[in-house]
């Protein structure tokens, strides 16, 4: 793929990082912003294009985080900006549940078409991923008449009171935040690097836990991330989700694929559940769908979606005209420019570049990924013991040298790499060289 960007697609440092203007802004931030809104890198951005961020000091930085999966098609895509600008000058807000508009309907139609399954589907649009998950819970409970909600170990489903209860680890998302809603259960998942089980073996372990601890007939919905993002790019073994889906069907449980981070072309398919050959009942979408504008959705079987009475779901800004106009542009760009194919190119480039890291560096226990979504699990040399201090060292080195990477994993020991799918192979090579410098020092 060839494209022209307003910012040269190369790493270039003109100051130390953070630079003087970022340092000054950080001092102002400490004095004005609540400390709970913590940041990974205190480098303040001014503009961006493609896979390059430019900070307030003029440094050009390789972005391997994409705003945690939001800027899948690249930063500041001019067609998305133009679509949003045109819509803002035409109709900025009315509230769809009062006086509707066409862009909401068009996005719903598109999501109904691209989500897995050839059955009739309906969609509701909301603001954020957490809000999509909450609405999926409400819909499933209304449809089944049941209360219990199941999520997998190592899951991340959001930061609201309900969704952080569905999120696996207590720190930092929910420490000291209780009490939490009841009838939310975390169950064992498939983690090939750590459990050594086949997909079917892991699924039977999950099912046994549900049978002995919860009761299948009590469960309204089973939520899964087909690729766990914050959990450490955990990809269950082949066959795991097929058996879990069958179990849900056998017991009248709504099977929900949370595709907020992995969906919308990031993994080399529209949705990451497609890699598992499974069709969910409901799908939640967010992050990459609108190129940086707030938008999320729940899409699924029409009979399940329509179980809720009119007025039972919705919200003031959900499916806002500007966000939906941006989403329509994003979806068109993905198809026209074959960005699913570009994600597959990124995957091939990543495997070629880092596939041998577990053999090359003693602190690397496992490398795993799909499309433009990779995890590198760091361990104490010669063991499988998690090594969070190594992750901190790698991120510190990368950021200081102009590469933004993400942390992840229940033990804070997995390097998460999620660039825009338009990133060039040359930028991948440059960024991986920077990361290798840190891994080499840790592996001595």
Buried (B, 14 or more C-beta within 10 A) or exposed (E): EEEEBEBEBEBEBEBEBBBEBBBEBBEEBEEEEEEEEEEEBBBBBEEBBBBBBBBBBEBBBBBBBBBBBBBBBBBBBEBBBEBBEEBBEEBEEEBBBEEEBEBBBBBBEBBBEBBBBEEEBBBBBBBBBBBBBBBBBBBBBBBBEBBBBBBBBBBBBBBBBBBBBBBBBEEEBBEEEEEEBEBBBBBBBBBBBBBEBBBBBBBBBBBEBBEEEBEBEBBBBBBBBBBBBBBBBBBBBBBBBBBBBBBBEEBBBBBBBBBBBBBBBBBBBBBBBBBBEBBBBBBBBBBBBBBBBBBBBBBBBEEBBBBBEEEEBBBEBBBBBBBBBBBBBBBBBBBEBEBBEBBBBBBEBBEEBBEEBBEEBBBBBBBBBBBBBBBBBBBBBEEEEBBBBBBBBBBEBBBBBBBBBBBBBBBBBBBBBBBBBBBBBEBBEBBBEBBBBBBEBBBE
